Amino acid sequence: MSAYLIELASLMAIFSFAIVSPGADLAMVMRQSLVHGRRAAIITSFGIGASLMFHVSYTVLGLGLIISQSIYLFNIVKWCGVAYLIYIGLKALRAGQTEIAVEPGSDAGARSGQSALKAFGLGFAANALNPKAVFFFLSIFSTVVGAHTPMVVKFGYGLVMASALITWFVGVSLFMTTPRMRAAFTRASKWIDRASGMVFIGLGLKLATEKAA
């Protein structure tokens, strides 16, 4: 048991840096918070966490190694990710003025019409269509986790990592939807959409230059 706790502590020490580093996931949660409100941002956070378990699952099952060794499969994942990031970037650039709520915990005034399923799917896709995650989880699991560690324990590691990721992004969602933050961004929503659109497009173009290791 102590060996497993050491493995988990090592994984979390590495993963903690990945959690807070800027990327498509953080940009997505911030935009969801400011444009669609707290509820949508929190649901999106759970979508990102579910996607992490998707990455962990295929890594534990050995599919990550297959993807990492296949240029064809890597490029399929990569270009799907590029297309998705540029698509949501262009949608953000075309968005109009949005009133943002200032009431604590309220979504009144936030852009309506986004279902829970769509919010969850946005978070899941933003993370799942990132081929760098293939190499990240494959590398840390092969480096830190012992070959004889039971599969159920490895999935347990994944659940802890997913919980930490969800907790972080829920915290971001709560912070970005405080009355002060909403009041500050109410009159700048059009520019928020434009800025986030450029960020997503930039991330998509950056991903397009990625090559399989």
N, C-alpha and C positions, 0 to 999 in steps of 0.2 A: 504493500500500500504506500509506504514512504517513497518508493521509487516512482510510483505513478504521480504522487504529489510534486515531486521534483520535476518530472516531465511537464506537468501542467504549469508549474511556476515558470519554467523556462519558456514554454510556449507563450504564456501571457506577457512575459517580459518583452518578448519580441513583438507580439501582436499589438501591445499597447502603443507602440510607435506608429504602426500601420493605421490604427483606429483614428488617431488625431491628425494624421497627415492630410493636407488638402487634396481633393480629387472629385470625381464625378458624384460620388455618394454624398459628400458634404454639400456640394453645390445644389444637388437635387433637394436635400432636406431643407436647406436655407430658402430656396425658391418656393417650395411647398409651404413653408411656414409663413412667408411674407405674402404670397399670392392667394393661397387656398386655405390658410388657417391652421390652427393647432391640430385639429382632429386629423386632417389630411396628412400633415407632416409626421404625426406619430404613427399612423397606419403605414406610411411610406417607410418609416424606420423599421417596422416589423417586416416589411417586404425585403429590405436590405439584409436583415438578420436571417430570414428564410433562405435567401440566396447564398449566404455564407455557408449554411448547412448543405446546400446543393454542392458547393465547391468541396467541402469537407467529405461529403459522401463519395463523390467520384474519385477523390484522392485516396481515401481509405480502400476503396474497391479496386484501385489500380488503373482506373481509366485515365487519370491525370497523366500518368506516365505515357500512355498511348498518344494522348493529344499533344504532349510536349515533344514527342519524337516524330510527329507527323506534320510536315509543313502544310499539307493540304487541309487537315482538320484545324490546325492553328489559324490558317488564313480565313477559313469559314467563320470561326468565332470572331476573329479580329474584324473582318469587314462587316459582320452583322452589328458589332459594337460601334464601329465608325458610323454606319448608316443611322443607327438609333440615336447616337449623341448629336449628330448633325440635324436629324429630324426634329428632336425636341428643342434644339437650339434655334432653328428656323421658326418653329411655332412660337417660341418666346419672343423673337424679334418682331413677329407680326402681331403680337398681342397689343391691345389698347390700354387705356387708362383703367386702373382698378382701384376702388376704394378699399382700404384696409381697416379692419375693425380695431378699436382701441379698448373695448371692454375686456376685462380679464377673463380668459378662458372662453371667449365668445368668438364664433366664426361669422357673426353677422357683419355683413359688409364685405366679407372676403368673396372672391370669385366663386360663384356657385356652380353646381352641375357636375362636380367630380365625385364619382362614386367611390366607396371604400375599395372595391375591386380594382378600379383604375389607379387609385393612390398606391395600393399594395403592389400592383403590377409595375408601376413606374420605378419603385424602389428595387423590386426584384430584378427587373431587366437591366437597370443601370449597373448593378453589380455582377449579374450573371454573364453579361456580354462583354466582360473585361478579361481578355486572355492572360493578362499579367497575373490574375488571381490563380490561374493554373500553376504557374511557376512558383508563386509565393507559397501556396499551401503545400505543393509538392516538395519544395525545398525545406521548409521548416519542419514538416512531418518526417521527412527522410533524415534530417539532421538531428532533431531533438528527440523524436519518438522512437523507441526501440522496436526492432523488427518483431520481437516476440510479445509486444504489448497486445492484449486481446482487442479484437475489433470493437467490442462494446465499449471498452474504455476509450478508444480513439473517438468514437462517436460522442462519448461523454465530454471529451475535450472540446469537440466541436460545439456542443450545446453551451458550454461555459463561455467559449469565445463569442458565439452568437448572442448570448445574453449580455455580455459586456458591450458588444457593438450596438445592440438595440438601446441599452441604457444610455450610452454616449449620445446617440442621435435623438433620443427622446429628450435628453437634457438640452441639446441644441434647439429642438423644437420648442421647448418651454421658454428658453431664453429669448428666442427670436419672436415669440408671440406675447411678450410682456407688453403692458400698455405703453411704456416709454419707447420700446423699439417700434411698435406699430405706429405710434404717433409720429415718430421720426421719419418713417418711410411712407406715410399715407400719401403725401403729395409727390413722392418720387417713384411711384409704382411703375410708371412707363419706363423710366430709366433702369429700374431694377430688372424688368423683363429684358431690356436691351442688353444690359450688362451680363445677366445670367445666360442670355442667348449666345453672346460672344464667348463666354466661358465654355459652354457646352460644345460649341463649334470648334473652339481651340483645342479642347480635350479630344474631340473626334479626330482632328487633323494630327494631333500628337500621337494618338493611338495608331493612325494609319502608317506612321513611320516605324512602329515597333516591329521587330523581327524575332523569330523564334530563336531561342538560345541554342 
